[in-house]
Amino acid sequence: MFRPTPIPPEPGQESVWDYPRPARWEDTPKHLKVIFNDVVIAETHQGKRVLETSHPPTYYFPKADVNLEHVIETAQRSFCEWKGWAYYYDVVVGEKSASKAAWRFFDPSPDFVAITEYYCFPAKQMDACYVDGELVKPQEGDYYGGWITQDLAGPFKGGPGTRGW
């Protein structure tokens, strides 16, 4: 299997190639914010991030810090080999909506039991996502939710030709 050459991190960066496999999650003290149709959908200083080799972090917001009136459950479900079963949500603000623009794990694997009270918003489906005031770049790919910031070194899984990483 092809494995790309990791980009050496600059001072103040972390390499996504140093992240673990299987994935793990951890607290982050960073200020996280999600905006959709000029409305703050989620904002927290008590977020979590999931780290997995070759992926930028996916950030999770505690339920208390999510504007739930705009997060509508769908019938869509998926299974993650590390985290378990996820339920998907549409995000709706006024006349604007994004399909399957958030997810939450209701039947997580034992290592991720505490994640049940947290929501994830893929940056590519929101108008803007921020980490400590920095506008993030979305991770490429069909079903990835990573947030790319300047403090990360790649390359990142998700783009064309990376499925087998």
C-alpha positions in Angstrom: 0.0 0.0 0.0 1.2 3.5 -0.9 2.1 5.7 2.1 2.9 9.3 1.4 5.9 11.1 2.8 4.9 13.2 5.8 5.7 16.9 5.6 8.1 17.8 8.4 6.3 20.0 10.9 7.5 23.6 11.4 8.0 25.0 14.9 4.5 25.2 16.5 3.0 22.6 14.2 2.0 19.0 14.8 2.1 16.3 12.2 -1.1 14.4 11.5 1.3 11.4 10.8 2.1 11.4 14.5 -1.6 10.9 15.4 -2.6 7.4 16.5 -4.3 4.5 14.8 -6.8 3.5 16.0 -8.2 7.0 16.6 -8.4 8.6 20.0 -10.2 11.6 21.4 -9.0 14.3 23.8 -10.0 17.6 25.3 -9.1 20.8 23.6 -9.0 24.2 25.3 -9.2 26.0 22.0 -12.1 28.3 21.1 -14.2 26.5 18.5 -17.0 28.2 16.5 -19.3 27.1 13.6 -21.4 29.6 11.5 -24.1 28.8 9.0 -26.3 31.4 7.2 -24.9 34.1 9.6 -26.0 32.2 12.7 -23.6 30.7 15.3 -24.6 27.0 15.3 -22.1 25.9 17.9 -19.4 27.7 20.0 -17.3 26.3 22.9 -14.2 26.4 24.9 -14.9 22.8 26.1 -14.6 20.9 22.9 -13.0 17.6 22.1 -11.0 16.5 19.1 -10.6 13.1 17.5 -7.1 12.3 16.2 -6.4 9.7 13.6 -3.2 9.1 11.5 -3.2 11.2 8.3 -6.4 13.1 9.2 -6.8 16.7 10.4 -8.6 16.7 13.8 -12.4 16.5 13.8 -13.8 18.7 16.5 -16.8 17.9 18.7 -19.0 20.3 20.6 -20.8 19.5 23.9 -24.6 19.4 23.5 -25.0 22.4 25.8 -22.9 24.6 23.4 -24.9 23.7 20.2 -27.9 25.8 18.9 -30.1 22.7 18.6 -33.1 24.5 17.1 -31.1 24.4 13.8 -29.9 20.8 14.1 -32.5 18.4 12.7 -32.1 14.6 13.1 -32.3 12.6 9.9 -32.8 8.9 9.3 -29.2 8.5 8.0 -26.8 6.4 10.0 -23.3 5.2 9.4 -20.7 3.1 11.2 -17.2 4.1 12.1 -14.7 1.3 12.8 -13.3 3.3 15.8 -16.2 5.2 17.2 -19.3 3.1 16.4 -22.8 4.1 15.1 -23.4 7.8 14.1 -26.7 9.6 13.5 -26.7 12.4 11.0 -28.4 15.8 11.2 -29.3 18.5 8.7 -28.5 22.1 9.7 -31.3 24.5 8.8 -31.3 28.3 9.3 -34.1 30.1 7.6 -34.4 29.1 4.0 -30.8 27.7 3.9 -30.1 24.0 4.7 -27.2 21.6 4.6 -27.9 17.9 4.4 -26.1 15.5 6.8 -24.1 18.5 8.0 -23.6 17.2 11.6 -23.3 13.9 13.3 -23.4 12.4 16.8 -22.6 9.0 18.1 -25.5 7.3 20.1 -24.1 3.8 20.2 -20.3 4.4 20.5 -17.6 1.8 20.9 -16.3 1.4 24.5 -13.3 3.8 23.9 -15.7 6.6 22.8 -18.6 6.2 25.3 -18.3 9.8 26.5 -18.7 11.1 23.0 -22.5 10.6 23.0 -23.1 14.1 24.3 -21.1 15.8 21.5 -21.8 17.0 18.0 -19.4 17.2 15.0 -19.8 19.7 12.1 -17.7 19.1 9.0 -16.2 22.4 7.9 -17.0 21.8 4.2 -20.7 22.0 4.8 -20.7 25.1 7.1 -20.2 28.7 6.0 -17.3 29.1 8.4 -15.6 27.2 11.2 -12.9 28.7 13.5 -10.3 27.4 15.8 -9.0 30.2 18.1 -10.2 32.7 15.6 -8.5 31.1 12.6 -10.8 30.2 9.7 -10.2 26.5 9.0 -9.9 24.8 5.6 -12.1 21.7 5.3 -10.7 18.2 4.8 -11.3 16.9 1.3 -13.3 13.8 0.7 -16.8 12.4 0.7 -17.3 11.7 4.4 -14.4 13.3 6.3 -15.0 16.0 8.9 -11.5 17.3 9.6 -10.6 20.9 10.2 -7.2 22.0 8.7 -5.4 24.8 10.5 -2.0 26.4 10.1 -0.6 24.5 13.1 -0.9 21.1 11.2 1.5 19.4 8.8 0.2 16.9 6.3 -0.3 15.6 3.8 -4.0 15.0 4.7 -6.1 12.0 3.8 -9.3 12.8 1.8 -8.2 14.1 -1.6 -8.1 12.1 -4.8 -5.8 9.0 -4.5 -5.7 8.9 -0.7 -8.4 6.4 0.0 -5.9 3.6 0.6 -3.7 5.4 3.1 
